[in-house]
Amino acid sequence: MEDLGGGIFRIVEQYYREDYRCNMYLVKGKTFDMVIDAGLGLGSLKQFLKYVSRDPVLVLSHAHYDHIGSAHEFERRMIHPAEAAIMAKPTRENTYADLLLVTEDFSKLPWPGYDAAAWVPTEAPADAIRGADILDIGARRFEVLHTPGHSQGSICLWDEKTGILFSADTVYEGELFDQLSCSHIPTYMQTMRRLRALPVKIVYPGHGPVLDGEQYRGIIDAYLTSREMAHANAGTS
């Protein structure tokens, strides 16, 4: 766990490949604390956090395997309704573990004999959280942004007062996944254009390093340019 300042902490499962490992966040509040995403569940996330946060609310950015592993440990959890059915009945297939989770991607096994092919997500039904909903944790106030494209129910959390955005898997430094069966490139492009217009100052992404506003907008611009070029080339081939 890394203290990022301002009551925000980042947690990672350190032996999973760096470009795939999920950034989980603990955000301290006056009314309640919030945890964003739940990793692979290689250990007990709730137990890991017990000395710094007693009963946090879990907000899931989407329902992919690398973000939901410890979700079942939390009494209060939320996800966009487009992916609520996945959390109620998660499988290796609908969370994409069957495509992406392999033992070879661990530099150190979580325990002797660990086999990624045996990983099965635990059912964790979640309450619905929708675009434009407000999460007021006391010290901060976040607007839920429905940001489909990477997946149908992807969300970001936006603190307009501070310019902080938790961007999950929508914007981060590295390969952006838009070719999964749950992805939709034209929708992703619309989402990116909407996010581009926000006066973002600091970005806490679902993977990779923290970004400043300039880096964030550069990633969005590069994505849009690449997809616009691919569309143009497809039209002339």
C-alpha positions in Angstrom: 0.0 0.0 0.0 1.3 3.4 -1.0 0.2 6.7 0.5 -0.5 9.1 -2.4 -1.4 12.0 -0.1 -4.7 13.7 0.6 -6.3 10.6 2.2 -5.8 8.5 -1.0 -3.9 5.2 -0.9 -3.0 2.8 -3.7 -2.9 -0.9 -3.2 -1.4 -3.4 -5.7 -0.8 -7.2 -5.8 2.9 -6.8 -6.5 3.9 -10.1 -8.1 1.4 -10.0 -10.9 2.7 -8.6 -14.2 3.0 -4.8 -13.9 1.0 -3.8 -16.9 -1.9 -6.0 -15.9 -2.0 -5.5 -12.2 -5.0 -3.5 -10.9 -4.6 -0.3 -9.0 -6.9 -0.5 -6.0 -7.6 2.7 -4.1 -8.6 3.5 -0.5 -10.1 7.0 -0.2 -10.6 8.2 3.3 -13.7 10.1 4.1 -15.4 11.7 7.1 -18.7 9.9 6.6 -17.3 6.6 5.3 -14.2 5.4 3.5 -14.4 4.1 -0.1 -12.4 1.3 -1.8 -12.2 1.4 -5.6 -11.8 -2.0 -7.1 -10.8 -5.3 -5.5 -7.9 -6.8 -7.5 -7.5 -10.6 -8.1 -8.3 -11.5 -4.5 -4.9 -13.2 -4.0 -5.2 -12.4 -0.3 -7.9 -10.8 1.9 -8.1 -7.2 0.9 -10.5 -6.3 3.7 -8.2 -7.9 6.3 -5.2 -6.0 4.7 -7.1 -2.7 5.2 -8.5 -3.4 8.7 -6.0 -1.2 10.5 -6.6 1.8 8.3 -10.3 1.5 7.4 -12.9 -0.4 9.4 -15.9 -0.7 7.2 -15.3 0.8 3.7 -17.7 0.8 0.9 -16.5 -0.9 -2.3 -17.1 0.7 -5.6 -16.3 -1.5 -8.6 -15.3 0.3 -11.8 -16.4 -2.7 -13.9 -16.6 -6.5 -13.6 -13.4 -7.8 -15.2 -11.4 -10.5 -13.3 -8.6 -8.3 -12.2 -10.9 -5.8 -10.5 -13.4 -8.0 -8.6 -11.4 -10.7 -6.8 -12.0 -9.6 -3.2 -15.4 -8.0 -3.8 -17.3 -10.7 -1.9 -15.4 -9.7 1.3 -17.2 -6.3 1.5 -20.7 -5.9 3.0 -21.5 -2.8 0.9 -20.5 -2.9 -2.8 -21.7 -1.1 -5.9 -21.4 -1.4 -9.6 -23.1 -0.1 -12.7 -26.3 -2.0 -13.4 -25.0 -3.0 -16.9 -22.6 -5.4 -15.1 -24.6 -6.3 -12.0 -25.6 -9.7 -13.5 -21.9 -10.5 -13.9 -21.2 -9.9 -10.2 -24.2 -12.0 -9.2 -23.0 -14.9 -11.4 -19.3 -14.3 -12.3 -17.4 -16.9 -14.3 -14.0 -17.2 -15.8 -15.6 -16.4 -19.2 -17.7 -13.3 -18.4 -14.9 -11.8 -16.4 -12.3 -12.5 -19.1 -10.0 -14.5 -16.8 -10.2 -17.4 -19.3 -8.5 -15.1 -21.9 -6.0 -13.1 -19.9 -5.1 -14.7 -16.5 -2.2 -17.1 -16.8 0.3 -18.4 -14.2 3.3 -17.3 -16.3 2.3 -13.7 -15.6 3.4 -14.0 -11.9 7.0 -13.2 -11.0 6.3 -15.0 -7.7 3.4 -17.4 -7.0 0.9 -16.2 -4.4 1.2 -19.6 -2.8 2.9 -22.9 -3.6 1.1 -24.8 -6.4 -0.9 -21.7 -7.5 -2.6 -22.3 -10.9 -4.2 -19.3 -12.6 -6.4 -21.6 -14.6 -8.1 -22.7 -11.4 -9.1 -19.2 -10.4 -12.8 -18.8 -10.1 -14.5 -15.6 -9.0 -16.8 -15.6 -6.0 -20.4 -14.4 -6.3 -20.7 -10.8 -5.0 -24.1 -9.2 -5.9 -23.8 -5.5 -5.8 -26.1 -2.5 -5.5 -26.6 -0.4 -8.6 -24.7 2.8 -9.1 -25.4 5.0 -12.1 -24.1 7.9 -14.1 -24.7 11.2 -12.3 -25.1 9.6 -8.9 -23.1 11.3 -6.2 -20.9 9.6 -3.7 -20.4 12.1 -0.8 -17.9 10.5 1.6 -17.7 13.7 3.7 -14.2 14.9 2.9 -14.9 14.5 -0.8 -17.8 14.4 -3.2 -17.6 12.2 -6.3 -19.8 12.2 -9.3 -20.2 8.8 -11.0 -19.5 9.0 -14.7 -20.8 6.2 -16.9 -18.0 5.7 -19.3 -18.8 2.7 -21.6 -16.4 1.5 -24.3 -13.9 -0.7 -22.5 -16.9 -2.5 -21.1 -20.6 -1.7 -21.1 -20.8 -0.7 -17.4 -17.4 1.0 -16.9 -17.5 4.0 -14.6 -15.1 6.8 -13.6 -15.3 8.9 -10.4 -15.0 12.6 -10.8 -14.3 15.2 -8.0 -15.0 18.5 -9.7 -13.8 20.6 -6.7 -10.2 19.2 -6.8 -10.0 18.1 -10.4 -9.3 14.5 -9.4 -10.5 11.7 -11.6 -10.4 8.0 -10.9 -10.3 6.7 -14.5 -10.2 2.9 -14.0 -9.6 1.1 -17.3 -10.9 3.9 -19.4 -7.8 6.0 -19.4 -4.3 4.8 -18.3 -0.8 4.7 -19.6 -0.4 1.6 -21.8 -2.5 -0.5 -24.1 -6.2 0.4 -23.9 -8.4 -2.7 -24.3 -11.2 -2.0 -26.8 -11.3 -5.3 -28.7 -13.0 -7.5 -26.0 -16.5 -8.8 -26.7 -17.9 -6.3 -24.1 -16.1 -3.4 -25.8 -17.3 -1.0 -28.5 -14.9 1.3 -30.2 -17.4 4.0 -31.4 -18.8 4.2 -27.9 -15.3 4.3 -26.4 -14.5 7.3 -28.7 -17.6 9.1 -27.5 -16.6 8.5 -23.9 -13.1 9.8 -24.6 -14.3 13.0 -26.2 -16.5 13.6 -23.1 -13.7 13.0 -20.7 -11.3 15.2 -22.7 -13.5 18.2 -22.0 -13.3 17.8 -18.2 -10.8 20.1 -16.4 -8.9 17.2 -15.0 -5.8 17.9 -12.9 -4.8 14.5 -11.4 -5.8 11.0 -12.6 -5.7 7.8 -10.6 -6.0 5.1 -13.2 -6.9 1.4 -13.0 -3.4 0.5 -14.2 0.0 2.1 -14.3 1.2 5.4 -12.8 -0.7 8.4 -11.6 -1.2 11.0 -14.4 -1.3 14.7 -14.5 -3.9 16.5 -16.7 -1.5 16.9 -19.6 -0.6 13.3 -19.7 -4.2 12.3 -19.4 -5.3 14.5 -22.4 -2.3 13.2 -24.4 -3.5 9.6 -23.9 -7.0 10.5 -25.0 -5.8 12.4 -28.0 -3.5 9.5 -29.1 -6.3 7.0 -28.7 -8.8 9.1 -30.7 -6.2 9.8 -33.5 -5.3 6.1 -33.8 -9.0 5.0 -34.0 -9.9 7.8 -36.5 -6.9 6.8 -38.7 -7.9 3.1 -38.5 -11.4 4.0 -39.5 -10.2 6.2 -42.4 -7.8 3.5 -43.6 -10.6 0.9 -43.4 -12.8 3.1 -45.6 -10.2 3.3 -48.3 -9.1 -0.3 -48.4 
